Amino acid sequence: MSITKINLSIKQSVLLRLIKNGESLEDASSKAGLCINLAKNYLKPKNPFAIY
């Protein structure tokens, strides 16, 4: 089931939850309704010098 007409921030949280639960990037991005390139951009740190 694909998610359509939903805010991108909700799609991002769905993507992160699916990856946390062990889904692969391809499966999680497909289930969240995002293309793989957009999903990869969400996973990149915004500031590479930040300490988490």
PyMOL CGO cylinders between C-alpha atoms (Angstrom):
from pymol import cmd
from pymol.cgo import CYLINDER

trace = [
    CYLINDER, 0.00, 0.00, 0.00, 1.46, 3.34, -1.04, 0.3, 1, 1, 1, 1, 1, 1,
    CYLINDER, 1.46, 3.34, -1.04, 1.15, 6.57, 0.88, 0.3, 1, 1, 1, 1, 1, 1,
    CYLINDER, 1.15, 6.57, 0.88, -0.12, 9.42, -1.28, 0.3, 1, 1, 1, 1, 1, 1,
    CYLINDER, -0.12, 9.42, -1.28, -1.15, 13.02, -0.58, 0.3, 1, 1, 1, 1, 1, 1,
    CYLINDER, -1.15, 13.02, -0.58, 0.66, 13.05, 2.76, 0.3, 1, 1, 1, 1, 1, 1,
    CYLINDER, 0.66, 13.05, 2.76, 3.09, 15.64, 4.09, 0.3, 1, 1, 1, 1, 1, 1,
    CYLINDER, 3.09, 15.64, 4.09, 6.76, 14.95, 3.32, 0.3, 1, 1, 1, 1, 1, 1,
    CYLINDER, 6.76, 14.95, 3.32, 7.68, 15.12, 7.01, 0.3, 1, 1, 1, 1, 1, 1,
    CYLINDER, 7.68, 15.12, 7.01, 5.28, 12.25, 7.70, 0.3, 1, 1, 1, 1, 1, 1,
    CYLINDER, 5.28, 12.25, 7.70, 6.79, 10.27, 4.83, 0.3, 1, 1, 1, 1, 1, 1,
    CYLINDER, 6.79, 10.27, 4.83, 10.24, 10.91, 6.31, 0.3, 1, 1, 1, 1, 1, 1,
    CYLINDER, 10.24, 10.91, 6.31, 9.19, 9.64, 9.73, 0.3, 1, 1, 1, 1, 1, 1,
    CYLINDER, 9.19, 9.64, 9.73, 7.64, 6.54, 8.13, 0.3, 1, 1, 1, 1, 1, 1,
    CYLINDER, 7.64, 6.54, 8.13, 10.88, 5.96, 6.21, 0.3, 1, 1, 1, 1, 1, 1,
    CYLINDER, 10.88, 5.96, 6.21, 12.99, 6.23, 9.37, 0.3, 1, 1, 1, 1, 1, 1,
    CYLINDER, 12.99, 6.23, 9.37, 10.67, 3.95, 11.33, 0.3, 1, 1, 1, 1, 1, 1,
    CYLINDER, 10.67, 3.95, 11.33, 10.79, 1.27, 8.62, 0.3, 1, 1, 1, 1, 1, 1,
    CYLINDER, 10.79, 1.27, 8.62, 14.58, 1.42, 8.40, 0.3, 1, 1, 1, 1, 1, 1,
    CYLINDER, 14.58, 1.42, 8.40, 14.82, 1.22, 12.19, 0.3, 1, 1, 1, 1, 1, 1,
    CYLINDER, 14.82, 1.22, 12.19, 12.66, -1.93, 12.05, 0.3, 1, 1, 1, 1, 1, 1,
    CYLINDER, 12.66, -1.93, 12.05, 15.10, -3.61, 9.66, 0.3, 1, 1, 1, 1, 1, 1,
    CYLINDER, 15.10, -3.61, 9.66, 13.69, -2.82, 6.21, 0.3, 1, 1, 1, 1, 1, 1,
    CYLINDER, 13.69, -2.82, 6.21, 16.16, -2.23, 3.40, 0.3, 1, 1, 1, 1, 1, 1,
    CYLINDER, 16.16, -2.23, 3.40, 16.44, 1.27, 1.95, 0.3, 1, 1, 1, 1, 1, 1,
    CYLINDER, 16.44, 1.27, 1.95, 14.72, 0.22, -1.27, 0.3, 1, 1, 1, 1, 1, 1,
    CYLINDER, 14.72, 0.22, -1.27, 11.78, -1.42, 0.49, 0.3, 1, 1, 1, 1, 1, 1,
    CYLINDER, 11.78, -1.42, 0.49, 11.39, 1.34, 3.06, 0.3, 1, 1, 1, 1, 1, 1,
    CYLINDER, 11.39, 1.34, 3.06, 11.47, 4.13, 0.47, 0.3, 1, 1, 1, 1, 1, 1,
    CYLINDER, 11.47, 4.13, 0.47, 8.92, 2.32, -1.67, 0.3, 1, 1, 1, 1, 1, 1,
    CYLINDER, 8.92, 2.32, -1.67, 6.57, 1.76, 1.27, 0.3, 1, 1, 1, 1, 1, 1,
    CYLINDER, 6.57, 1.76, 1.27, 6.97, 5.38, 2.41, 0.3, 1, 1, 1, 1, 1, 1,
    CYLINDER, 6.97, 5.38, 2.41, 6.13, 6.64, -1.08, 0.3, 1, 1, 1, 1, 1, 1,
    CYLINDER, 6.13, 6.64, -1.08, 9.53, 8.22, -1.75, 0.3, 1, 1, 1, 1, 1, 1,
    CYLINDER, 9.53, 8.22, -1.75, 12.06, 7.72, -4.51, 0.3, 1, 1, 1, 1, 1, 1,
    CYLINDER, 12.06, 7.72, -4.51, 15.37, 6.20, -3.43, 0.3, 1, 1, 1, 1, 1, 1,
    CYLINDER, 15.37, 6.20, -3.43, 17.37, 9.37, -4.13, 0.3, 1, 1, 1, 1, 1, 1,
    CYLINDER, 17.37, 9.37, -4.13, 15.08, 11.45, -1.93, 0.3, 1, 1, 1, 1, 1, 1,
    CYLINDER, 15.08, 11.45, -1.93, 15.28, 8.82, 0.80, 0.3, 1, 1, 1, 1, 1, 1,
    CYLINDER, 15.28, 8.82, 0.80, 19.09, 8.92, 0.64, 0.3, 1, 1, 1, 1, 1, 1,
    CYLINDER, 19.09, 8.92, 0.64, 19.00, 12.71, 0.99, 0.3, 1, 1, 1, 1, 1, 1,
    CYLINDER, 19.00, 12.71, 0.99, 16.90, 12.37, 4.15, 0.3, 1, 1, 1, 1, 1, 1,
    CYLINDER, 16.90, 12.37, 4.15, 19.47, 10.01, 5.64, 0.3, 1, 1, 1, 1, 1, 1,
    CYLINDER, 19.47, 10.01, 5.64, 22.44, 12.31, 5.00, 0.3, 1, 1, 1, 1, 1, 1,
    CYLINDER, 22.44, 12.31, 5.00, 23.43, 14.46, 7.98, 0.3, 1, 1, 1, 1, 1, 1,
    CYLINDER, 23.43, 14.46, 7.98, 22.67, 18.14, 7.44, 0.3, 1, 1, 1, 1, 1, 1,
    CYLINDER, 22.67, 18.14, 7.44, 25.90, 19.22, 9.14, 0.3, 1, 1, 1, 1, 1, 1,
    CYLINDER, 25.90, 19.22, 9.14, 28.71, 16.69, 8.67, 0.3, 1, 1, 1, 1, 1, 1,
    CYLINDER, 28.71, 16.69, 8.67, 30.69, 18.30, 11.53, 0.3, 1, 1, 1, 1, 1, 1,
    CYLINDER, 30.69, 18.30, 11.53, 27.88, 18.03, 14.08, 0.3, 1, 1, 1, 1, 1, 1,
    CYLINDER, 27.88, 18.03, 14.08, 28.39, 15.76, 17.08, 0.3, 1, 1, 1, 1, 1, 1,
    CYLINDER, 28.39, 15.76, 17.08, 25.43, 13.47, 17.71, 0.3, 1, 1, 1, 1, 1, 1,
]
cmd.load_cgo(trace, "trace")
